[in-house]
Amino acid sequence: MGPLFTQAEQSRGQKVPQFLVVITDGQSGDDVKIPAETLRAQGITVYAIGVRGAVEAELLEIAGDPNRKFSVNNFDALNPIKDDIIRDICSTTKDEPELVCGREQMRLTVSKRILEEQGLNGFSAHLVDPRCHQQLDGNRTISYLVDRRKVCGNLVKNNGTHVTYSNTVFVFPSNRSNASLSVPRCFPFSCVFPLDDITSLDAAIGIQPAACQSSGEGVVSSGDPTRASMTLYTRPDFSEAIPAGPVRLPLGSALHVAVSVNNTEYDGFGLLLETCYFTNSPNASDPRKHFLIENRCAVDRRHVQVLESGASLRARFSALLFLYHGTYEDVYLHCSISMCDHSSAPCSPNCSRRKARSAVSSDQLAVAVGPISWF
């Protein structure tokens, strides 16, 4: 078997990963350990699959790793194993770091083989903040994790439609000693999260380039958009929520509204009510709008009271319901919101004087509830 791999390697202009899958349903008539070790010494990855009757000890000698040893009761059961082997091979041959942008964490996964070829000790790594070095040791990879929050040197940048979290993994050489400084290799990465209902962080944070050896601009990936929710309440203490769906309320009654973002990665931010208004259709762009809140302030304080805005990840206001458009048509409530960074800007709305009316910004998508009917 060895000469076949040697011939295949010589026929290519460059070295490529080599794999061997052995399927057996019985005991071998000769020694398998030494030939398997010889193949693995040549850099060939061996998988061993035993069908009913195969000897487990021999399967392990062939594969050399319990993670590459499989056992099934019949040949029909080979199909699910195929997917496992393909997935393992693909993760082994993947040279580029893999970035996963989750709702709670960001995870950068790097091949151990690539680190070893570059003379790097993967377990020496840390983020921009040296105190942050959370790792997961995989079979052939090392994953570096960081929470999706303003921690561990994460830099946050907002362009009005997306929020980008950036950091860098620093990996030191294997021959690093305490007697001299060793320049680390860096792996920059960025996660881009679309802003759905979140429109602005009110603070642009510049990203400084990493001062270390890097092979490129870094790994960039995207995550799920952040969403806000709106809940209606009948009581002024916001203790009794109105079930989702059509709402029927008497004219002149008070409607209590809470808008919230439940994502923990926005710790340190405040949710601001930019505009809130009624329309007679579910379309937030309906030209017939009656504004309750505009430029972060109540339009008519006799009818609208802003109770909380910019202080936390929840904003609240109360409004009296009247025939704003002169008809008894159902109405829909829409709110446009933004996020304010408490560490970079004051987040309390300044409503001491009336500001000029402005339309809802095109990059602010509405949170809406309705229809609301009168009686």
C-alpha positions, 0 to 999 in steps of 0.5 A, a space after each residue: 500500500 505504501 508504494 501507491 501513496 508514494 507514486 501518487 505523491 510524486 505525480 503531483 506538483 505539491 504535497 497534499 494530505 493523504 488518507 486511507 480508509 480500511 474496511 474489514 469484517 474479520 481478523 487479519 491473517 498477518 500483522 497489521 500494526 507495523 504496516 499501519 505505523 509505517 503509513 502513518 509515519 509517512 503522513 498518511 491518515 488511516 481510518 479503520 471500519 470494522 463490520 460485525 466480526 472484526 477485532 477491535 484491537 486490530 482496528 485500533 492498531 490500524 487507525 492508531 487513534 480511537 477517534 478514527 476507529 469505527 464499528 458497525 453491525 452490518 454493511 448497511 450501517 456504513 452510510 452514516 459513518 461516511 459523513 463522519 469521516 468526510 467531516 473529519 477529513 475536511 476539518 483536517 485538510 482545512 488550512 485556513 482558520 475557521 471563525 464562528 460568530 455566535 450570539 454569545 461567543 466568537 470562536 476562532 479555530 486553527 489547525 494544529 498542523 498549521 501551527 506546528 508547521 509554522 513553529 508555533 505553540 498553540 497553547 501559548 496563545 492569548 487575545 489582545 488582553 493577555 488575561 484572556 486565553 480561553 481555549 478548546 483542545 480538539 483532536 486536530 485543532 485548537 479553538 480560541 473563544 471570546 464572549 461577544 461583549 466589550 471584554 478581552 480587548 474586543 473592539 466594537 465598530 458600528 456603521 449604522 447597519 452593522 456592528 463589527 466585533 474585532 480582536 486578535 489571537 497572538 500565538 508564540 513560537 514553540 522555542 520561546 524562552 524567558 530569556 529573550 522576547 519572542 515576537 508572536 504570530 497574530 491571527 486577526 478576526 472580525 465578526 460582523 452582525 447585521 443590525 435589524 432593529 438596532 440602528 446606531 451605537 452612537 459611538 464609532 470606535 476605531 480599530 488599531 492595526 495589530 503590531 505583529 506578524 500576520 499573514 493577511 487582513 484576518 478572518 472575517 465572518 458574519 452572525 445573526 442579526 440582533 432583534 428587538 421586541 415590543 410588548 404592550 401592557 395594560 397596567 402602569 407598573 408594566 406587570 400585566 402584558 397584553 398577549 401578542 395579536 390584535 388588541 382592542 382598547 377603549 378610546 382615552 385609555 392608556 397604553 403602556 409600551 416596553 421595547 427591549 433587547 435581550 442580547 447580553 453582548 450589549 452589556 454597557 449599552 442603553 436602548 434609546 427610543 428614537 421615534 414612535 408613531 401610529 399608522 393605519 397599516 402595518 407598513 412602517 413607511 406609511 406616509 400617514 404617521 402620528 408621532 408620539 415620540 420624535 427626536 427621542 422626546 415626547 411630542 405632546 407631554 399631555 398625551 405621552 410620557 417617556 419613562 425610560 430610554 437610554 438607561 438599560 436594554 429596555 425602554 418604556 413609555 405610556 401614551 393615551 389613545 385617541 382618534 389620531 387620524 379622525 377615523 376608527 380604523 385600526 392602528 399599528 404602533 412602530 418604534 425606531 430605536 438605537 443603541 448608546 454606548 454608556 462609556 462613550 456618550 451621554 445616553 439620556 435624551 435632552 428634551 428641555 427644548 423642542 427640536 425640528 421634526 425629522 423623518 425616520 432614518 432609512 437605516 432604522 427598521 421599525 419594531 411594530 405591534 398591531 392592529 389596535 382596535 377602538 371601542 
